[in-house]
Amino acid sequence: MGVDLAPLNSHNPESAFVENPRHLRTAMKRLQKAQQALARTQKGSARRHKAVQRVGRLHHVVAERRATAIHRVTKQLATGFATIAVEDLNVAGLTASCPRHGRGSRPQSATEGRPQPLHPRHRTR
């Protein structure tokens, strides 16, 4: 069994792909309200402490949902197949030589890339 850990989805034996559940996007409205409430509080107050706790709890819930989803998929794969192959790609190295996304993707301006001579008035003697 081969596993492709693409940024958008991953392979599953029952279906072709497992969609990314996007837990942060689903919790974003509650998280935004909690962070706005936190921003309105006064530093050092008990209400601010409660608001900090609430924002932290919401982030923890998102992290737990992500971990649960990953565990569910990996357990399905581990129990369903005898051999699983995972390839660790150096994505940064692959995109570094890409003409569109890697190094050299920005056009250099006339002054960038090579040092320009100083004007005679600015040279040190």
TAQUI-V865455 format. One record per residue. RES is the residue in one letter. PSI is psi in radians with two decimals (NA if undefined). Layout:
{{RES PSI} {RES PSI}}
//
This chain:
{{M 2.25} {G 2.45} {V 2.22} {D 1.95} {L 1.18} {A 2.76} {P -0.49} {L -0.69} {N 2.95} {S 2.82} {H 2.49} {N 2.46} {P -0.62} {E -0.75} {S 3.01} {A -0.72} {F 2.69} {V 2.06} {E 2.59} {N 2.12} {P -0.30} {R 1.09} {H -0.64} {L -0.69} {R -0.64} {T -0.51} {A 0.04} {M -0.67} {K -0.79} {R -0.67} {L -0.69} {Q -0.74} {K -0.70} {A -0.67} {Q -0.59} {Q -0.72} {A -0.67} {L -0.71} {A -0.47} {R -0.16} {T 2.83} {Q 2.38} {K 2.38} {G -0.08} {S 2.81} {A -0.60} {R -0.67} {R -0.70} {H -0.75} {K -0.68} {A -0.69} {V -0.74} {Q -0.69} {R -0.78} {V -0.76} {G -0.69} {R -0.71} {L -0.71} {H -0.66} {H -0.69} {V -0.74} {V -0.77} {A -0.72} {E -0.69} {R -0.71} {R -0.82} {A -0.69} {T -0.74} {A -0.75} {I -0.75} {H -0.70} {R -0.80} {V -0.76} {T -0.58} {K -0.70} {Q -0.78} {L -0.75} {A -0.63} {T -0.37} {G -0.30} {F 2.57} {A -0.64} {T 2.32} {I 2.27} {A 2.27} {V 2.22} {E 2.27} {D 1.79} {L 2.52} {N 1.50} {V -0.66} {A -0.68} {G -0.59} {L -0.68} {T -0.22} {A -0.58} {S 0.00} {C 2.28} {P -0.45} {R -0.58} {H -0.18} {G -2.77} {R 2.51} {G 0.14} {S -0.39} {R 2.34} {P 2.40} {Q 2.45} {S 3.09} {A -0.57} {T -0.19} {E 2.45} {G -0.54} {R 2.51} {P 2.49} {Q 2.49} {P 2.53} {L 2.63} {H 2.54} {P -0.55} {R -0.47} {H -0.07} {R 2.51} {T 2.51} {R NA}}
//
